[in-house]
Amino acid sequence: MRSGLASKAEARRSARLVARHTLPSPLPYPEDLPITARKDEILSALVANQVIVVAGETGSGKSTQLPKVCLEAGRGIAGLIGHTQPRRIAARALAERLAEELEVPFGGPVGYKVRFTDRVSDGTLVKLMTDGVLLAELHGAPDLRHYDTFIIDEAHERSLNIDFILGYLKRLLPARPDLKIIITSATIDTERFSQHFGDAPVIEVSGRAYPVEVRYRPLLEDGDDDDDAGPADAGPADPGPADPGPADPGPADEVQAVCNAVDELCAEGAGDILVFLPGEREVRDTADALSKSDRHGLEILPLYGRLSSAEQHRVFEAHGGRRAVLATNVAETSLTVPGVRYVVDTGTARISRYSRRTKVQRLPIEAISQASANQRAGRCGRLGPGICVRLYSEEDFNSRRPFTEPEILRTNLASVVLQMAAIGLGEIEDFPFVDPPDQRNVKDGIALLEELGALRRWEATGDRAHQPAPAGPAGWRLTEVGRQLAQVPLDPRLGRMVLEAARLGCLDEVLVIAAGISVQDPRERPVEKREAAAALHSRFDDERSDFLSYLSLWDYLDERQGELSSGQFRRLCRRELISYQRAREWQDVHGQLVEVCRNLRLAAGPVPGRRSPPAPGAGRVRAAPPGPPVSPASPGGTPLGGRTDPGPPGPAIGTSHPGGCPRGRPRRFCRSPGRPLRHLARVRPGQGAAPVGHGRRASGDGAALGALRRPCAPAVGGSGRRSFAEVVL
């Protein structure tokens, strides 16, 4: 077996060597990019050091030119050059741009891999990918031998994935002296990252070549409602010149303020406008407002992560008139939108934050940091003198955090604990994070995993005294459920639903529900069409359970998609207030979950395609006999679950809440002002779903409602703790 793996590795090496000879010689470096003047210095530092830090402002050319520096240093032959990006849209766009500059076919010497797409071949030298893809590869190849270089881009974002990767690579370096690492970002805390990697050398690259004028146009109610924002630290003011702004306060409505700023910038001269908005809904609302009035042929293009690749690519296509690109923070880094001379910055973004008090992971709109604000302003100083209009005051800017708070300090750590235990990385306290996590959040994560049955207490006593410590945090061992849960690309609570559904005989339905919960609800509810949306969506309601409304919607979309052409289906979604992009993402996530279940030997039947749901009653996994929560197929290859008797009543489908049911009532799993918790579904194999009411009472269901007042069943996994499984839709 080892000889077979060695021969495959040698074949890939030979293919990469052939691909290297197809690249132009010398490698092209655009003269107008600031990094070109420093490439020789970067090359020398890379050859002499195992880790280097490259800090450069927006537009310096780091993301596209550093892979060329690695190729020039002879990297990419013994292994791949892995180039990570926080977002799929950035990974694909950079791969296309790099392939174009190197004059090679896309998917050949330059490839990319994201959640639903793999364009990497044996001859690939540079592999663009998301952080999550690299983390997933750690399970199968913890030594990462198929890479010889890593470029960790946008490190300043300090996402959970980035911090975990940086800590993992630091631990891996002594065992891989051949491995080279470049840490890069536009606005980076260089001293912190340099110290983390043993005082690695830092190379500063200049950024924008033209000055940017900053104008402050605060909203009328700016600063009145800042409850969601985290504490702010004072920091340096923006270096760009500032305009004092109008004497009168701006409008109270953000959409109107954006429209006013666009009108102001249109009067300044030629050039496209890039508008930063906190979320997808704000992008749509602003696009509608800008489209309602004549702005001299202004073309309006949205840009956010859920758009298709073709729709995202429109931003990079040549055009004749003026454009206004309405983007979320995907355009803040890596992605450089061409032709931009003006920026409108709302100063906000959706930032994930965990509340220890409510055990809730929220996604509030918060004020961005100074570093992010400067990133946004830097997007308009590449073609000539630019103007950035900030829809907040200069005092507000000066009071913000200098850098974005690391995600590891504001998120639930159950996923981190689970992945570390599955890979065998030991104690989370000993892991070399750039910033150590809050131990209270670590304990919350362990408690959640215990309740889900992924961890079990373990003590080295008696016969175990001489046994090596098992995988997991101190005093805990990873169970079989935990090993399987680590392979499901969902929040552990949703993943546990999937595993339990395989035992209870409702896997097909729960895969649809879990995929639907993990993405944004495809049912749109615009403010001006709220009543129409409620009427259109009411046909999917099921009085027994909100979960079953997901199944009704899924079956409806599948049926209509099979009957209509692609264009007709898009128009139907628009007409019936259903987001086509979210529906497609729902299908993609479901397809990935089906594949994962097949790999775990949990599912029966063929892998569905894009139109995933099978015919009613076809290919259903039957109820498994009593036993462990999750079981693989039997040695003979026949999946367990051949029973047709109802079996014991199953627990409610949903996620368990640590601490049980307060006062006999389920606590909300997540805050959802627009759709409060209404029904839970208690699934019994072989039967329909019976509702468990909360907030409103289903007719004829007094028994189910009364079950809430009885002690909850023990949590699945045998921890002995009492819990109530719940989900808010």
Secondary structure, 3 states (H helix, E strand, C coil): CHHHHHHHHHHHHHHHHHHHCCCCCCCCCCCCCHHHHHHHHHHHHHHHCCEEEEEECCCCCHHHHHHHHHHHCCCCCCCEEEEEECCHHHHHHHHHHHHHHHCCCECCCEEEEECCEEECCCCCCEEEEEHHHHHHHCCCCCCCCCEEEEEECCHHHCCHHHHHHHHHHHHHHHHCCCCEEEEEECCCCHHHHHHHCCCCCEEEECCCCCCEEEEECCCCCCCCCCCCCCCCCCCCCCCCCEECCCCCCCCCCHHHHHHHHHHHHHCCCCCEEEEECCCHHHHHHHHHHHHCCCCCCCEEEEECCCCCHHHHHHHHCCCCCCEEEEECHHHCCCCCCCCEEEEEECCEEECCEEECCCCEEECCEEECCHHHHHHHHHHHCCCCCEEEEECCCHHHHHCCCCCCCCHHHCCCCHHHHHHHHHHCCCCHHHCCCCCCCCHHHHHHHHHHHHHCCCEEECCCCHHHCCCCCCCCCCCEEECHHHHHHCCCCCCHHHHHHHHHHHHHCCHHHHHHHHHHHHCCCCECCCHHHHHHHHHHHHHHCCCCCHHHHHHHHHHHHHHHHHHCCHHHHHHHHHHCCECHHHHHHHHHHHHHHHHHHHHCCCCCCCCCCCCCCCCCCCCCCCCCCCCCCCCCCCCCCCCCCCCCCCCCCCCECCEECCCCCHHHCCCCCCCCCCCCCCEEEECCCCCCCEEEECCCCCCCCHHHHHHCCCCCCECCCCCCCECCEECCC
